[in-house]
């Protein structure tokens, strides 16, 4: 007899929940049923449980089918949910509960190779959980780059937000040639360069600028920075059209891009960190963002 399956069936009865035996795999169904009927035979007190205890039963059922360990508790789920403030950290939409909607709160395993462990779960919306699925960090970043559209509004850049959320929670399982990937989206590469040259005080911009002076004369780089700064301030926003509408800026930005492409061993990691762990293009089209970074520049 599978004790985990038996205990799960027992707990379903104790929680006052109906048993949908079809949700379990064939190898576990009888043991789950036996546990449920044992609790019923013993006339175990039935208590209606809260949403976190219910979610735990669902998690234990999935983990049983997949052979995954479960060390989290309903209290762990409650604490993780409270930390979100009831709002999905990716979509910024308020969570719903048990409405069979994309906005329902759900528990995602950060590393799908591991079980439901306290340091391996996050609370996100069901839609985010589904979209992330079994993707690794490289796949999410590639999806973000591939989905980039310069005409998108900031709040539409969903895959950038998703990749940024998981960036400091997941490890790279394979290398990523980020400069090469950015080269498939010229406008995005230009946008990132413009932001970097404008936000010279940002923690993630400084290492990039420090690396650039090894390959570009400092005075030349300073001229480019000042050119970008004046243009952004004049326009009142950061956008790829700043590059496309000025031949001089376009030539200067292309010099930076060519330099980065020529030294991916130096700039790949710096750019990945800049985009997914520092300032972000998903904010830069707003005037409030421009005002904030503009003040930091002074």
Secondary structure, DSSP 8 states (H G I E B T S, - for coil): --HHHHHHHHHHHHTT----GGGS-HHHHHHHHHHHHHHHHTT-------HHHHHHHHHHHHHHHHT--B---HHHHHHHHHHHTTB-TTT--B-B-SSSSTTBEEEEESSTTS-B-GGGEEEEEHHHHHHHTT--HHHHHHHHHHT--TTS-GGG-HHHHHHHHHHTTS--SS---HHHHHTT-HHHHHHHHHHHHH-TTSHHHHHHHHHHTTTS-HHHHHHHHHHHHHHHHHHTS--THHHHT-HHHHHHHHHHHHHHHHTHHHHHHHHHHHHHHSS-TTTTTSHHHHHHHHHHH-
